[in-house]
Amino acid sequence: MKKIAVVLSGSGYLDGSEITETVSLFIALNQAGAEITCFAPDIDLVEVDHISKSPTGGKRNVLIESARIARSKVKSLAELHAKDFDGLAFPGGFGAAKNLCNWAEKGAACEVNPEVKRVILEFFEASKPIGACCIAPVLLAKVLGKKKVTLTIGDDAATAAEIQKTGAQHEECPVDDYISDRETKVVTTPAYMYGDAKPNEVFAGIFGLAHELVEWA
């Protein structure tokens, strides 16, 4: 059984991990025969009210929030090392662009959380596959852009243009499909970058990503 590490960024699409994407990733990885372990950085996030879609002024902890989706089984990202796993995966949600990096604020000029950057580079340098959904591929663009990684966030022209600035290559992709870069062992799918997508369409793209990831692993 292959071991896949899943990195979460909170709970809820506006300030953490997108829940449908995360659960889809869990199910698809298990269906592909993988054992998953969840990790998240032990840092604070700015809380967003998911009804008004506005910041509340409060803060929450990313690790504690991620435990909501992981059914309490989540470890600090500091404990994640590529030598212990066969692959790495990031679900989307704005938490990936707010908490794991500050792409939401600075685009291609963003900084990636040091632990997130370390983990991505460890898996890449060990030639172990990495998957990312929705907006999470921007993490890979920023860290691996100079390696000419090819990835997708769907067909959002503005985000794709920012990705190109990192040196990464962007390919358009429908919600129910995925893009594989066999040179860098990176696989990505747009998921809810298509805001009106249906859950089954999101699952279809993530299902393909998960099976590709486990096959490479």
C-alpha positions in Angstrom: 0.0 0.0 0.0 1.4 3.4 -1.0 1.6 6.1 1.6 0.4 9.6 0.5 0.7 12.7 2.6 -2.1 15.2 2.3 -1.4 18.8 3.3 -4.5 20.8 4.6 -4.9 24.5 5.1 -7.8 24.8 7.4 -11.5 23.9 7.1 -13.8 25.8 4.6 -13.1 27.1 1.1 -12.9 30.8 2.0 -10.2 30.5 4.7 -9.0 26.9 4.5 -9.2 23.6 2.6 -12.2 23.2 0.3 -14.2 20.4 2.0 -15.7 18.7 -1.1 -12.2 18.6 -2.8 -10.6 17.3 0.4 -13.1 14.5 0.9 -13.0 13.7 -2.8 -9.2 13.4 -2.5 -9.5 11.1 0.6 -11.9 8.8 -1.1 -10.1 8.7 -4.5 -6.7 8.0 -2.9 -8.2 5.2 -0.8 -9.9 3.8 -3.9 -6.6 3.8 -5.7 -5.1 1.7 -2.8 -3.3 4.4 -0.9 -3.0 5.0 2.8 -3.3 8.7 3.7 -1.9 10.8 6.5 -2.9 14.4 7.0 -0.6 17.3 7.9 -1.1 21.1 8.3 1.0 24.0 9.5 0.6 25.0 13.1 -0.1 28.7 12.3 -3.0 31.1 12.7 -5.4 32.1 9.9 -7.8 35.0 9.4 -11.3 33.7 9.9 -13.9 34.3 7.2 -17.7 34.1 7.8 -18.9 31.6 5.2 -22.3 33.2 4.9 -21.4 36.9 4.5 -18.0 35.9 2.9 -16.4 38.6 5.0 -13.5 38.5 7.5 -14.8 38.3 11.1 -11.8 39.9 12.6 -11.1 36.7 14.5 -8.3 34.2 14.1 -8.2 30.4 14.1 -5.4 27.8 14.1 -4.8 26.1 10.7 -3.8 22.8 12.4 -6.8 22.7 14.7 -9.2 23.7 11.9 -7.7 21.0 9.6 -8.5 18.4 12.3 -12.2 19.0 11.6 -11.8 17.5 8.1 -9.2 14.9 9.1 -11.4 13.5 11.9 -8.8 14.6 14.4 -6.1 12.6 12.6 -3.7 15.4 11.6 -0.1 16.1 12.4 2.0 19.3 12.3 3.6 19.9 8.9 7.0 20.0 10.7 6.7 16.3 11.1 6.3 15.6 7.4 9.4 14.2 5.6 9.5 12.8 2.1 11.5 9.8 3.1 8.4 8.5 5.0 5.9 8.8 2.1 5.5 7.8 -1.6 3.6 10.9 -2.7 2.2 14.3 -1.7 -1.1 16.0 -2.4 -2.7 19.4 -1.8 -6.5 20.0 -1.9 -7.6 23.5 -2.9 -9.6 26.2 -1.1 -8.4 29.7 -0.5 -6.4 28.5 2.5 -3.8 27.2 0.0 -3.4 30.8 -1.4 -3.8 32.5 2.0 -2.3 30.2 4.7 0.2 28.0 2.8 1.5 31.1 0.9 0.3 34.7 0.3 -0.5 34.3 -3.4 -4.0 35.7 -2.8 -2.4 39.0 -1.9 0.8 39.1 -4.0 0.3 36.6 -6.9 3.6 35.5 -8.5 5.5 37.7 -6.1 4.2 35.7 -3.1 6.2 33.9 -0.4 5.5 30.3 0.4 5.4 29.1 4.0 8.9 27.8 4.7 7.6 24.3 5.9 5.4 24.0 2.8 8.3 25.0 0.5 10.6 22.5 2.3 8.1 19.7 1.9 7.5 20.4 -1.8 11.3 20.5 -2.6 11.9 17.3 -0.6 9.3 15.3 -2.6 10.5 16.9 -5.9 14.2 16.2 -5.2 13.3 12.6 -4.2 11.5 12.2 -7.5 8.2 11.4 -5.7 4.9 12.6 -7.3 3.0 15.6 -6.2 -0.7 16.4 -6.8 -2.6 19.7 -6.4 -6.2 20.7 -6.8 -8.0 24.0 -7.6 -5.8 27.0 -6.6 -3.2 24.8 -4.8 -1.1 24.4 -8.0 0.1 28.0 -7.5 2.3 26.6 -4.6 4.0 24.3 -7.1 4.3 27.1 -9.7 6.1 29.3 -7.1 8.4 26.6 -5.7 9.0 24.6 -8.9 8.5 27.3 -11.6 12.2 27.4 -12.5 12.0 23.7 -13.1 9.5 24.4 -15.9 6.7 22.5 -14.3 3.5 22.2 -16.3 0.2 22.5 -14.4 -3.4 23.7 -14.6 -5.9 25.9 -12.7 -8.5 25.5 -15.4 -9.2 28.4 -17.7 -8.8 31.5 -15.4 -6.8 33.8 -17.6 -5.6 36.2 -14.8 -4.3 33.4 -12.6 -2.7 31.6 -15.5 -0.9 34.8 -16.4 0.5 35.0 -12.9 1.6 31.4 -13.0 3.5 32.0 -16.2 5.5 34.7 -14.4 7.0 32.1 -12.1 8.4 30.2 -15.1 5.9 27.4 -14.8 3.8 26.4 -17.9 0.0 26.6 -17.7 -2.4 24.4 -19.7 -6.1 24.9 -19.8 -8.1 21.9 -18.5 -11.8 21.1 -18.0 -13.1 20.5 -14.4 -13.5 16.8 -14.8 -10.0 16.2 -16.2 -6.4 16.6 -15.0 -2.9 17.6 -16.4 0.1 15.3 -15.9 3.7 16.5 -16.2 5.7 13.3 -16.4 9.0 15.1 -16.3 8.5 16.6 -12.9 5.9 14.0 -11.6 3.3 16.7 -11.0 -0.4 16.2 -11.6 -3.0 18.9 -11.2 -6.8 19.4 -11.7 -8.9 22.6 -11.7 -11.8 21.4 -9.3 -13.6 24.5 -7.9 -11.6 27.0 -9.9 -14.7 26.4 -12.0 -17.0 28.0 -9.4 -20.2 26.6 -10.8 -18.9 23.0 -11.1 -21.0 20.2 -9.7 -19.5 18.0 -7.0 -19.5 14.9 -9.3 -17.5 16.9 -11.9 -15.0 17.9 -9.2 -14.7 14.4 -8.0 -14.1 13.1 -11.6 -11.0 15.3 -12.0 -9.7 14.5 -8.5 -10.4 10.8 -9.1 -8.1 10.9 -12.1 -5.5 12.9 -10.3 -5.4 10.5 -7.3 -5.1 7.4 -9.5 -2.3 9.0 -11.5 -0.5 10.0 -8.3 -0.7 6.5 -6.8 0.3 4.9 -10.1 3.5 7.1 -10.2 4.1 6.3 -6.5 
